[in-house]
């Protein structure tokens, strides 16, 4: 036990207005490297300690909650902050609910990269990664590295709760933001921007990503607007990930409790449309996926990491739930959705990129894609894509793709080739048959 945790716990237990509580200590170390036009601008190290508390105050037959965040230098003011939090919690009145009790054991998960687990090691890895990017782009004509920001972090988290949970977990993360610029003979310029995160530094695959962005920057200079009309859309895995945000909302116990989702366990998530055959939609959540960004031994309340099937053959199998909404619906707590695991399809990725009767477009990056959580409707502006024709690939940009996430997932084909990204394990490519393009 660390002394600050003991001090905070004793203060929580002594406060008469606090009936339940969670206490989380996060010790984080980071190394950040910045490049401007391939030259190091700065290397910075950070060390932080933070205490996050949630207090639960029962009153008038209901329960309210409030959150507090503290740094070590603020612990002397904890008693005053607790009084304020109890007052705020007293302004809300939710039906009573419980906190998780200690698990017999928490699963062993892989979420730690020893290569960046210490500041000294992370600093050397950062320098090596910067050199890797510079070397990869050195031979690229008409392309330059405009900037690169690299953040390598390690965190150790200790959790305690009023119900007796005492557990620790740790994890690392490696995030890179890359901007590559291309310039043609006429002096026109175009940028390609990339931002991605992995648990392990080696999984950033920096050289390949830098070369890919170089190609995107060059292609963007000759891209034109797509044609307007119905089209079949190919999406690489990273590009279709925002679809699952809407799935997460509609499949939540919280949404079910508030009557904010029409989905029912055992029923299809959308109508089966004519024109198939389309592939089965089998989707699971896995908080134990090796080196997934959402991999953790337990959640912020102490619910153990789980793998659970969410959708099977297009039908909802269960609602995911933290402890509160599990209590309300009388179901088992799963913790929130973590890493997405999508079952692969039977198709070769090359076949999914083969033109058919309708125009076929592959969108490699959207400027923005934010499906509506409730309706599933979306419009995404094309930052860069390719019209896939029998004569080859033609770069396009601008215009927008629109449709409904749930209908699209039920009218899709998936590749048998798979990829593992930050919080995704599944088909490398999906082809969607129910979308429209506005050029």
Buried (B, 14 or more C-beta within 10 A) or exposed (E): EEEBBEBBBEBBEEBEBBBBBBBBBBBBBBBBBBBEEBEEEEBEEEEEBBBBBBBBBBBEEBBBBBEBEBEEEEBEEBEEBBEEBBEBBBEEEEEEBBBBEBBEEBBEBBBBBEBBBEBEBBBEBBBEBBEBBBEBBEEBEBBBBBBBBBBBBBBBBBBBBBBEBEBEBBBBBBBBBBBBBBBEEEEEBBBBBBEBBBBBBBBBEBBEBBBBBBBBBBBBBEBEEBBEEEBBBBBBBBBBBBBBBBBBBBBBBBBBBEEEBEBEEEEBBBEEEEEEEBBBBBBBBBBBBBBBBBBBBBBBBBBBBBBBBBBBEBBBBBBBBBBBBBBBBEBEBBBBBBBBBBBBBEBEBEEBBEEEEEBBBBBBBBEEBEBEBEEBBBBBBBBBBBBBEEEEEBBBBBBBBEBBBBBBBBBBBBBBBBBBBBBBBBBBBBBBBBBBBBE
